[in-house]
Amino acid sequence: MPAYWVARSKVIEPVAYKRYTDKVPGIIAKHGGEVLARGGDFKILEGTDKFHRFIVIQFPSIADGEACFNSDEYQSAAANRRNGAGEVDLILVAGGDATT
């Protein structure tokens, strides 16, 4: 069953944040991930307007999404945004209807 990274982010230091975003697509691809939405036009329907970048990435499974996040490569790339370059909320959710 596919799984999705759903992220919302706020870029604070664009140059440092770009060091993260330049590396991530290749890392995601190595784990079977596909970017479905990144940036672009959006509408906040409910909640705060703190975040202004939204990302949805599909992985083949929860395990693949976790492996990507936990990989040394991803953690090294994410270090470029974790020291004040940006704020990110990231969840991993299984696709499909959990009630069935």
C-alpha positions as MATLAB code, in Angstrom:
seq = 'MPAYWVARSKVIEPVAYKRYTDKVPGIIAKHGGEVLARGGDFKILEGTDKFHRFIVIQFPSIADGEACFNSDEYQSAAANRRNGAGEVDLILVAGGDATT';
ca = [
       0.000    0.000    0.000;
       1.453    3.405   -0.885;
       2.336    5.873    1.826;
       2.780    9.623    1.729;
       5.104   12.161    3.251;
       2.967   15.233    3.815;
       5.006   18.262    4.776;
       4.497   21.918    5.364;
       7.433   24.213    5.676;
       8.486   27.753    6.318;
      11.724   28.914    4.717;
      13.642   31.312    6.954;
      17.126   31.321    5.359;
      16.667   30.611    1.614;
      20.353   29.973    0.795;
      20.814   27.402    3.570;
      17.398   25.858    2.890;
      18.309   25.419   -0.791;
      21.284   23.270    0.236;
      18.625   20.913    1.631;
      16.176   21.077   -1.279;
      18.927   20.554   -3.885;
      19.821   17.177   -2.356;
      16.434   15.754   -1.432;
      14.946   14.776   -4.845;
      17.737   12.272   -5.537;
      17.467   10.803   -2.049;
      13.704   10.409   -2.384;
      14.076    8.703   -5.768;
      16.560    6.176   -4.302;
      13.809    5.078   -1.904;
      11.141    4.760   -4.603;
       9.545    8.118   -3.777;
       7.748   10.358   -6.239;
       7.009   14.029   -5.630;
       3.297   14.640   -6.256;
       3.150   18.276   -5.113;
       5.830   20.754   -4.077;
       5.378   24.473   -3.734;
       2.967   26.010   -6.180;
      -0.383   27.667   -5.627;
      -2.235   26.768   -2.441;
      -5.229   27.777   -0.344;
      -5.305   27.437    3.419;
      -8.790   26.148    4.159;
      -8.352   25.805    7.902;
      -5.529   26.476   10.338;
      -2.746   29.005   10.621;
      -0.900   30.705    7.803;
       2.505   30.010    9.382;
       3.645   27.681    6.579;
       3.845   28.682    2.919;
       5.355   25.643    1.231;
       3.532   22.325    1.005;
       4.903   19.007   -0.196;
       3.347   15.592   -0.886;
       5.610   12.651   -1.754;
       4.382    9.134   -2.492;
       6.427    6.093   -1.454;
       5.668    2.450   -2.239;
       5.086    1.736    1.476;
       5.371    3.130    5.008;
       8.638    1.199    5.355;
      10.095    2.928    2.286;
       9.098    6.372    3.587;
      10.630    5.630    6.985;
      13.796    4.254    5.412;
      14.178    7.430    3.368;
      13.689    9.681    6.386;
      16.047    7.631    8.567;
      18.764    7.301    5.922;
      22.114    8.913    6.631;
      21.817   10.755    3.312;
      18.479   12.356    4.189;
      19.511   13.217    7.741;
      22.683   14.867    6.414;
      20.669   16.917    3.909;
      18.064   17.871    6.531;
      20.812   19.227    8.792;
      21.037   22.135    6.321;
      17.587   23.347    7.357;
      17.493   22.322   10.997;
      19.706   25.064   12.387;
      17.299   27.901   11.762;
      17.097   27.794    7.956;
      13.517   26.568    8.074;
      10.725   24.953   10.011;
       9.079   21.750    8.830;
       6.179   19.608    9.975;
       6.418   16.184    8.317;
       4.103   13.224    8.686;
       4.023    9.813    7.041;
       0.595    8.379    6.369;
      -0.529    5.171    4.691;
      -2.722    5.524    1.626;
      -6.156    4.027    1.379;
      -9.017    3.921    3.819;
      -7.881    2.758    7.248;
     -11.448    1.787    8.187;
     -11.598   -1.050    5.659;
];
